[in-house]
Amino acid sequence: MTVCIAAICENGKNLVVAADRMFTMQAPLNLEFEPPISKVERLTPNCVVLEAGNSLSAQEVTNRTRSKLAAGAPAPTNMIAGHLKSEYETFRDEAIEENLIRAAARMTVSRELLRANGEKREVFSVQVR
């Protein structure tokens, strides 16, 4: 589990952030390691983002957001947050389309009623094209 934390200090003038470096790979690997990679990414001179979850996905959303911002220029926090939200939603929708909708389009599902030992049983079969 990624730990990301932020604290406001100096009467709201500054923000202190921290994140762990642990990366975890689920089964079948069940592997944890701490590479020299930060989960804190600078977006603009006045803004950082803390990345959690799938690191490749988080990095993609961060990179897409960075491409929307003027290179090296400070930007209002609400504008950056809006870009992050929009890029996350786009990335999420693309992943859903790729993993579910397109996969479902390649499948044929059929339903049959079978009788076994006098009982009706529904059987679903899936064929992948």
C-alpha positions in Angstrom: 0.0 0.0 0.0 1.3 3.4 -0.9 1.5 6.1 1.7 1.2 9.7 0.6 0.9 12.5 3.1 0.8 16.3 3.0 0.8 18.9 5.7 0.2 22.6 5.5 2.6 24.7 7.4 3.7 28.3 8.0 0.1 29.5 8.1 -0.7 28.0 4.7 2.3 29.5 2.9 4.0 26.1 2.5 3.2 22.5 2.1 5.3 19.5 3.1 4.7 16.2 1.3 6.1 12.7 1.6 5.5 9.3 0.0 7.0 5.9 0.5 9.1 4.2 -2.2 7.7 0.7 -1.9 6.5 -1.0 -5.1 4.4 -4.1 -4.8 3.7 -6.8 -7.4 0.7 -9.0 -6.7 0.4 -12.7 -7.4 1.9 -14.7 -8.9 5.1 -12.7 -8.2 4.2 -11.4 -4.7 7.2 -9.1 -4.7 8.0 -5.9 -2.9 11.0 -3.7 -3.5 12.1 -0.1 -3.0 13.7 1.4 -6.1 15.4 4.8 -6.2 12.2 6.2 -7.8 10.1 8.9 -6.1 6.3 8.8 -6.0 6.4 12.6 -5.7 6.5 14.3 -9.2 6.9 18.0 -9.9 4.3 19.3 -12.3 5.1 23.0 -12.2 7.5 25.1 -10.1 4.7 25.5 -7.6 3.0 22.1 -7.7 3.8 18.5 -7.1 1.6 15.4 -7.4 1.8 12.3 -5.2 1.3 9.1 -7.2 -0.4 6.0 -5.8 -1.9 2.8 -7.3 -0.6 1.3 -10.5 2.7 3.2 -11.0 2.6 3.0 -14.8 -1.0 4.3 -14.9 -0.2 7.1 -12.4 2.9 8.1 -14.4 0.8 8.2 -17.6 -1.8 10.5 -16.0 0.9 12.7 -14.6 2.7 12.9 -18.0 -0.6 13.7 -19.8 -1.3 16.4 -17.3 2.2 17.9 -17.6 1.7 18.1 -21.4 -1.4 20.3 -20.8 0.5 22.8 -18.7 2.8 25.5 -20.0 6.4 24.3 -19.7 8.1 25.6 -16.5 5.4 28.1 -15.8 3.5 28.4 -12.5 -0.2 27.6 -12.8 -3.2 28.0 -10.4 -3.8 25.0 -8.3 -7.4 24.6 -9.3 -6.4 24.6 -13.0 -3.8 21.9 -12.3 -6.4 19.8 -10.3 -8.9 20.2 -13.1 -6.3 18.9 -15.7 -5.4 16.0 -13.4 -9.0 15.0 -12.9 -9.8 15.3 -16.6 -6.7 13.2 -17.6 -7.5 10.6 -15.0 -11.0 10.3 -16.2 -9.9 10.0 -19.9 -7.3 7.4 -18.9 -9.8 5.4 -16.9 -12.4 5.5 -19.7 -9.8 4.3 -22.2 -8.8 1.4 -19.9 -12.4 0.4 -19.4 -13.0 0.5 -23.2 -9.8 -1.6 -23.9 -10.3 -4.1 -21.1 -14.0 -4.6 -21.0 -15.9 -3.3 -24.0 -13.5 -4.5 -26.7 -13.0 -7.8 -24.9 -16.7 -8.3 -24.7 -17.1 -7.5 -28.4 -14.8 -10.5 -29.1 -16.9 -12.9 -27.1 -20.1 -14.8 -27.9 -22.1 -15.8 -24.9 -24.7 -18.4 -25.1 -27.2 -19.7 -22.5 -28.5 -23.2 -22.4 -30.9 -25.0 -20.1 -29.7 -28.5 -19.3 -31.5 -31.2 -17.5 -29.4 -33.3 -15.2 -30.9 -35.7 -12.7 -34.3 -34.2 -13.3 -33.1 -30.7 -12.4 -32.9 -27.7 -14.7 -29.5 -26.0 -14.7 -28.5 -22.9 -16.6 -25.2 -23.1 -18.3 -23.4 -20.1 -19.8 -20.7 -20.6 -22.4 -18.3 -18.0 -23.6 -16.4 -18.3 -26.9 -13.6 -15.8 -27.6 -13.0 -14.9 -31.2 
